[in-house]
Amino acid sequence: MKKRIAALLLSTVMAFSLTACGNSAKTEKADNKETKQTTEAVEDMSFDEMVDAAKGTTVTFYGWGGDDSLNDWLDNYYAPRLKEKYDITLERVPMDIDAILSQLSGEISTDKKDGDIDMIWINGENFKTCKENNMLYGPFAEELPNFQSYIDTDDEETNADFCFPIEGYEAPYGKAQLVMIADTAVTPDLPTNTDEFMEFCKANKGKVTYPALPDFTGSAFVRNVIYDICGYEQFMDMEADKETVKAAIEPALEYLRELNPYLWNEGKTFPKDSTALTNMYSDGEVVMDISYSAYSTATNIENGTYTETSQSFQFDKGTIGNTNYIAIAANSGNVAGAQVAINEMMDPEVQADRFTEIRTIPVVDYNKLNDTQKEAFDKVEIGKGVISQDELLSKRLPEMPSALVPIIEEIWAEEVVGK
């Protein structure tokens, strides 16, 4: 989901004043009729009034379209539910986040008040850039009924995205957590820390690797290695200064350089992305895969991508997890409809269905559910080869501040590749 924003986008954003975005007029479209509503009018609406205003309208949802299972769920469960329950038509627009934000910055810079983009699947660096440059509508999340009723407001990930304050400008969409996968019939002894991982790579020389940074999964794996060796606490408020970061992660850099000779292609090159690594694992070219989708192992066993004896594992100190979110464009033409749709995404019934069908870690707080709602989650069969949700969450480590991520990726390219 998270990709680096192109330099062109950043220069475009900085070239224009966006401070007036929050006061621009919003347009809601229904049956080719337009009902102009100012942002202030939407902000003054109760939720029931927003539901009324959203009837008959179209809400666009821009986000990464590379997950076929998620696309199918959105198109065949979530969209029909919005239509039946609220008479809202969901238009899913699959697009990489850098292209989405380039389009959004262009619309805002030209003062397009009835923007094409309503909802955005977003997190991390991209959220920080958008919020700092007034590209998002808000705050809104804390006013939504399902947020108030079912989201853990004390959870760090409810309040901060990659350590950056959310302040109601996005609502939780789904949770992810890094896992590693190996075939226990081939490699029965799975590493539980970086020392054992080194021995694992030596024992399977040339058959272990990770995606080249800045691939999202590869980058998270390297940060997990850093956490295991250097701890994570020092990074939570670290200055985004290259020399400071480099000094802090030097023990992990030395480890990664030492690891290279035992990796696929001796660490001179790395698979271009996580999809390439999964294909290599499926073909038997390597003995380990890495995923930021905690339950993907079960899905891949079921669809034949993985062997029946594949098993997820994580280090004893834990693995990095994050929440991804939905935000609303500052110049959205349908703010009311977007809020109704986002509220519905946090409905326990919707989250339970998503958990059942595509096995995304739910964002609702189990302790806030009634017995019937809990039963819907309890009965879900996650499948083979996965780590239980309780164990995953007990070893869940926080993401670093988003500003540190590109610095680490740059240092890795300079200090690790081919060394």
C-alpha positions in Angstrom: 0.0 0.0 0.0 2.6 2.6 1.0 4.9 4.0 -1.7 7.3 6.9 -1.9 5.7 10.0 -3.2 7.4 11.2 -6.3 9.5 14.3 -6.2 7.2 15.9 -8.7 4.3 15.5 -6.4 6.1 17.2 -3.5 7.2 20.1 -5.6 3.7 20.5 -6.9 2.3 20.4 -3.4 4.8 23.0 -2.1 4.3 25.3 -5.1 0.7 26.1 -4.3 -1.1 27.4 -1.2 -3.5 24.8 0.1 -4.7 26.6 3.2 -8.1 27.4 1.8 -8.9 23.8 0.9 -10.9 23.1 4.0 -13.3 25.9 3.1 -13.9 25.0 -0.5 -17.4 24.1 -1.6 -18.4 20.4 -1.7 -20.6 19.0 -4.3 -22.7 15.8 -3.9 -24.1 14.2 -7.0 -27.3 12.2 -7.2 -28.9 11.1 -10.5 -27.0 13.7 -12.4 -28.3 16.5 -10.1 -25.9 18.5 -8.1 -26.7 19.8 -4.6 -24.0 22.3 -3.5 -23.0 22.1 0.1 -20.2 24.0 1.8 -17.8 22.2 4.1 -19.3 24.1 7.0 -22.8 22.8 6.2 -21.5 19.2 6.2 -19.6 19.8 9.5 -22.9 21.0 11.1 -24.8 17.9 10.0 -25.7 15.1 12.4 -24.8 11.6 11.2 -28.4 11.0 10.4 -28.5 14.1 8.3 -25.3 12.9 6.5 -27.1 9.6 5.7 -30.0 11.6 4.2 -27.6 13.8 2.2 -25.7 10.8 0.9 -28.7 9.0 -0.6 -28.5 8.5 -4.3 -24.9 9.7 -4.5 -21.7 8.1 -5.7 -18.6 7.8 -3.5 -15.2 7.2 -5.1 -12.7 5.1 -3.3 -9.1 5.5 -4.5 -6.5 2.9 -3.4 -4.0 0.3 -4.4 -5.7 -2.3 -6.6 -3.2 -5.1 -6.4 -5.0 -7.3 -3.9 -7.5 -9.4 -5.9 -9.2 -10.9 -2.8 -9.7 -7.4 -1.3 -11.0 -6.1 -4.7 -13.5 -8.9 -4.9 -14.7 -8.3 -1.4 -15.1 -4.6 -1.9 -17.0 -5.1 -5.2 -19.2 -8.0 -4.1 -19.8 -7.3 -0.4 -19.0 -3.8 0.7 -20.3 -1.9 -2.3 -23.7 -3.8 -2.5 -24.1 -3.3 1.2 -23.6 0.5 0.9 -26.1 0.5 -2.0 -28.7 -1.5 -0.2 -28.4 0.1 3.2 -27.8 3.8 2.2 -28.4 4.0 -1.6 -24.7 4.9 -2.0 -22.9 3.8 -5.1 -19.3 2.9 -4.5 -16.9 3.5 -7.4 -13.6 1.8 -6.7 -10.7 3.4 -8.5 -7.6 1.2 -8.4 -4.5 3.4 -8.5 -1.1 3.5 -6.8 -0.8 6.0 -4.0 1.8 8.2 -5.7 -0.5 8.6 -8.7 -3.5 9.3 -6.4 -1.7 12.0 -4.5 -0.3 13.5 -7.7 -3.9 13.8 -9.0 -5.2 15.1 -5.7 -2.5 17.8 -5.5 -3.2 18.8 -9.1 -6.9 19.2 -8.4 -6.3 21.2 -5.2 -3.7 23.4 -6.7 -6.1 24.4 -9.5 -8.9 25.0 -7.0 -11.1 22.2 -8.3 -13.8 22.3 -5.6 -15.8 19.2 -6.7 -12.9 16.8 -6.7 -13.0 13.4 -8.2 -11.4 11.7 -5.2 -13.6 11.1 -2.1 -12.1 8.3 0.0 -8.4 7.4 0.0 -6.7 4.2 1.3 -3.6 5.7 2.9 -1.1 5.5 5.7 2.5 6.3 6.8 4.6 8.8 4.9 1.8 9.6 2.5 -0.7 10.5 5.2 1.9 12.7 6.9 2.6 14.6 3.7 -1.1 15.1 2.9 -2.1 16.2 6.4 0.8 18.7 6.6 -0.1 20.2 3.3 -3.9 20.5 4.0 -4.8 17.9 1.4 -7.3 16.0 3.6 -10.7 16.8 5.0 -11.1 16.7 8.7 -11.2 16.1 11.5 -14.0 13.7 11.1 -13.2 10.2 12.4 -14.0 10.7 16.0 -17.5 11.9 15.2 -18.5 8.7 13.4 -20.9 6.5 15.5 -19.0 3.2 14.8 -15.7 4.8 15.7 -17.1 5.9 19.0 -18.7 2.5 19.7 -16.2 0.0 18.4 -12.7 1.4 18.1 -10.2 1.3 20.9 -9.5 5.0 21.4 -6.6 4.3 23.7 -4.7 2.2 21.1 -1.6 3.9 19.9 -2.4 3.1 16.3 -5.8 4.8 16.7 -4.0 8.0 17.5 -0.8 7.9 15.5 0.1 6.6 12.1 3.8 5.8 11.9 4.1 7.9 15.1 2.5 10.9 13.4 -0.7 12.3 15.1 -3.9 11.4 13.3 -6.2 13.9 15.0 -9.3 12.6 13.3 -8.1 12.9 9.7 -8.3 9.2 8.9 -10.2 6.2 10.2 -8.9 2.7 10.7 -9.4 0.3 7.7 -7.5 -2.8 8.5 -4.5 -4.1 10.4 -1.4 -5.8 9.1 1.6 -7.5 10.7 4.9 -8.8 9.3 5.4 -12.6 9.2 7.9 -14.9 7.7 7.0 -18.2 6.1 8.9 -21.4 5.5 8.0 -25.0 4.6 8.5 -27.1 7.7 8.9 -30.2 5.6 12.1 -28.6 4.1 13.3 -26.4 7.0 11.7 -27.7 10.2 13.8 -25.5 12.5 12.5 -22.0 12.2 14.6 -19.0 13.5 13.3 -17.1 16.5 15.8 -14.2 16.4 18.4 -12.6 14.2 21.2 -14.9 15.5 19.3 -18.0 14.6 18.3 -16.4 11.3 22.0 -16.0 10.4 22.4 -19.7 11.0 19.3 -20.5 9.1 20.7 -18.6 6.1 24.1 -20.4 6.4 22.3 -23.8 6.5 20.3 -22.8 3.4 23.0 -20.9 1.6 21.7 -19.1 -1.6 18.1 -20.0 -0.8 17.1 -17.1 1.4 16.5 -13.4 0.5 14.2 -10.5 1.0 12.7 -7.9 -1.4 14.8 -4.9 -2.4 14.1 -1.7 -0.6 12.0 0.4 -0.9 9.5 -2.4 -1.5 7.1 -2.1 1.5 7.6 -5.6 2.8 11.4 -5.6 2.2 11.7 -2.3 4.0 9.6 -3.6 7.0 11.8 -6.7 7.2 15.0 -4.7 7.4 13.4 -2.5 10.1 12.4 -5.7 12.0 16.1 -6.8 11.8 17.0 -3.4 13.2 14.5 -3.7 16.0 15.8 -7.2 16.9 19.4 -6.1 17.1 19.1 -2.4 18.2 15.7 -2.3 20.0 12.9 -0.1 18.9 12.4 2.4 21.7 15.2 4.8 20.6 13.6 5.3 17.2 10.2 6.4 18.4 11.3 10.1 18.8 14.5 10.0 16.9 15.5 13.1 14.8 15.1 12.4 11.0 18.9 13.1 10.5 20.8 10.6 8.3 24.0 10.6 10.5 22.0 10.1 13.6 20.0 7.2 12.1 23.1 5.6 10.6 24.9 5.6 13.9 21.9 4.1 15.6 21.5 1.2 13.1 25.2 0.5 12.5 25.1 -2.9 14.4 22.2 -4.0 12.2 24.0 -2.7 9.0 27.0 -4.8 10.0 24.7 -7.8 10.5 23.1 -7.3 7.1 26.5 -7.0 5.4 27.6 -10.2 7.1 24.4 -11.9 6.0 24.9 -11.1 2.3 27.2 -13.9 1.3 24.7 -16.5 2.4 21.7 -14.9 0.6 20.4 -15.6 -2.9 22.8 -14.2 -5.5 25.1 -13.5 -2.5 23.2 -10.3 -1.7 24.5 -8.6 -4.8 20.9 -8.1 -6.0 17.5 -8.7 -4.4 14.0 -9.6 -5.7 12.3 -6.4 -7.0 9.2 -6.8 -4.7 7.3 -9.1 -2.4 5.4 -10.7 -5.3 8.6 -11.7 -6.9 9.8 -13.3 -3.6 6.5 -15.2 -3.2 6.9 -16.6 -6.8 10.5 -17.6 -5.9 9.3 -19.4 -2.8 6.4 -21.1 -4.6 8.9 -22.3 -7.3 11.3 -23.7 -4.6 14.0 -21.2 -5.6 14.1 -20.0 -2.0 13.0 -21.6 1.3 11.4 -18.5 2.9 8.8 -15.9 2.0 7.9 -12.7 3.9 4.5 -11.1 4.0 2.9 -8.1 5.7 -0.4 -9.9 5.5 -0.5 -11.9 8.7 -2.9 -14.6 7.4 -1.8 -14.8 3.8 -0.2 -18.2 4.5 -3.6 -19.8 4.9 -4.9 -18.2 1.7 -1.8 -19.3 -0.2 -2.0 -22.8 1.0 -5.6 -23.0 -0.1 -4.9 -21.6 -3.6 -1.9 -23.8 -4.1 0.7 -21.1 -4.0 2.2 -22.6 -0.8 2.7 -26.2 0.2 0.4 -27.7 2.8 3.4 -27.7 5.2 4.1 -24.0 5.0 4.1 -22.2 8.3 4.2 -18.5 9.4 6.7 -17.6 12.1 8.0 -14.5 13.8 10.9 -13.5 16.1 10.5 -13.9 19.8 10.9 -10.1 20.3 8.0 -9.6 17.8 7.3 -8.2 14.4 6.3 -4.8 13.1 2.6 -4.2 12.6 0.6 -1.2 11.4 -2.9 -0.1 10.7 -3.9 1.2 7.3 -6.6 3.9 7.1 -9.2 5.7 5.0 -9.0 9.5 4.7 -11.2 12.0 2.8 -9.8 14.3 0.1 -9.9 18.0 1.2 -11.8 18.9 -2.0 -14.0 15.8 -2.0 -17.3 16.3 -3.8 -19.1 14.0 -1.4 -17.9 14.5 2.1 -21.2 13.3 3.6 -21.3 10.1 1.5 -17.6 9.4 2.3 -18.2 9.6 6.0 -21.2 7.3 5.9 -19.2 4.8 3.9 -16.2 5.0 6.2 -18.5 4.6 9.2 -19.9 1.4 7.6 -16.4 0.0 7.2 -16.0 0.0 11.0 -19.3 -1.8 11.5 -18.5 -5.1 13.4 -20.6 -7.1 10.9 -18.5 -5.7 8.0 -15.3 -6.3 9.8 -16.3 -9.8 10.7 -17.1 -10.6 7.0 -13.8 -9.1 5.9 -12.0 -11.2 8.5 -13.9 -14.3 7.3 -13.4 -13.7 3.5 -9.9 -12.1 3.2 -8.5 -12.6 6.7 -7.5 -9.1 7.5 -6.9 -8.4 11.2 -10.0 -6.5 12.4 -9.8 -2.9 13.6 -12.7 -3.2 16.0 -12.1 -3.7 19.7 -13.2 -7.2 20.6 -13.9 -6.0 24.2 -16.5 -3.5 22.9 -18.6 -6.1 21.1 -21.7 -7.7 22.3 -21.9 -11.5 22.6 -23.5 -11.9 19.1 -20.9 -9.8 17.5 -18.1 -11.7 19.3 -19.5 -14.9 18.1 -19.2 -13.8 14.4 -15.4 -13.3 15.0 -15.0 -16.4 17.2 -16.4 -18.8 14.5 -14.0 -17.7 11.8 -11.7 -20.5 10.6 -8.4 -18.7 9.8 -6.9 -21.7 8.1 -3.6 -23.6 8.1 -0.1 -22.4 8.7 -0.9 -19.1 10.5 0.0 -17.6 13.9 -3.0 -17.0 16.2 -4.3 -13.5 16.5 -3.5 -13.4 20.2 0.1 -14.4 19.7 0.5 -12.0 16.8 -0.8 -9.0 18.7 1.1 -10.0 21.9 4.3 -9.6 19.8 3.2 -6.6 17.8 5.9 -3.9 17.5 5.2 -0.3 16.5 6.2 1.3 13.2 8.9 3.9 13.2 8.2 7.6 12.5 7.6 7.8 8.8 10.4 10.3 8.2 13.0 7.7 9.3 11.8 5.1 6.7 13.3 6.7 3.5 16.5 7.5 5.4 16.9 3.8 6.4 16.1 2.8 2.8 18.8 5.1 1.4 21.4 4.0 3.9 20.6 0.3 3.1 21.2 1.0 -0.6 24.5 2.6 0.2 25.8 0.4 2.9 24.3 -3.1 2.4 23.6 -3.9 -1.3 26.5 -5.8 -2.8 28.8 -5.2 0.2 
